[in-house]
Amino acid sequence: MVSVLKNVFSLSEIEHGLCLILVDTSPAEGYNDFIRMFNERVLKKQ
């Protein structure tokens, strides 16, 4: 996740976003949500 996001956001912005996500969900669920959303965006671009 960080490798993908650091091209657009600073590390402090990524950290802040991850903290917001992890308030309501587990790290595994947060990661799965990120992958799902990322894949949806990639498919829309094709």
TORNU-83894 format. One record per atom (N, C-alpha, C, CB): x, y, z. Coordinates in steps of 0.1 Angstrom, whole numbers, plus 5000, padded with zeros to 4 digits. Glycine has a CB too. Layout:
BEGIN
XYZ...
# end
This chain:
BEGIN
500849885000500050005000500950125000499150005012501850135009502750255010503450274997503750235022503950174990504650194978503750254967505150054972502550224967501550274957501250424961500350194956500950444974500450574978501550684979499850564992502850644981503850744983504250814971505150674989503750774959503950844947503050974947503650764935502050974955501051084955501051154968499651034951501151084979501051144992502351135000499951065000502551225010503651215019503451105029503951355026504551055035504450945044503550985056505850905049503651115060502751155071501251155067503151295076500951185055499551175050499151035050499451245036500050945045499650805045499450755059500750725038500250785068500150745082498850795088501350795090498450915085497250975090496050895084497151125087496050875071494950795065494850655070495250785050495950585072495950455078495350455092497250395078495750555100495150565114493650585113495850685121493150665104491750685103491050555099491450795093491550485090490950355085490950255097491750295073492050245105492150145115491350175127493650125119490750285128489850315140488650225139489350465139488150195128486850125126487049975121485950195117488249935118488449805112489849745116488349815097490049625113491349555116492249585104491149405118493549575107494549595096494249505084495949565101493849375086493549285075492349335067493349145080491349375074490149425067490449555059488949445076491249645065491649775059492449745046492449855068493349655047494149615035493249555024495249515039492349465028491449405018490549515011490549295025490149605019489349715013490149805004488749805025491349825007492249904999492449834986493649935006492749704986493049624974491749614965493449474978490649604972489349594964489149734957488149564973489349844964489149974958490150004947489150084968491449964949492449984940492149904927493849934945491749774928491449694917490249754909491149554921489249804916488149864909488549984901487049904919489450064906489850184899490750144887490750274908491550044888492349994877491549944866493349884882490549864869489649814859488849914852488649714865488450024859487750134852488650214842487250234863489950214844490850284835491050204822492250304842490850074822491049994810489950004800491249844814
# end
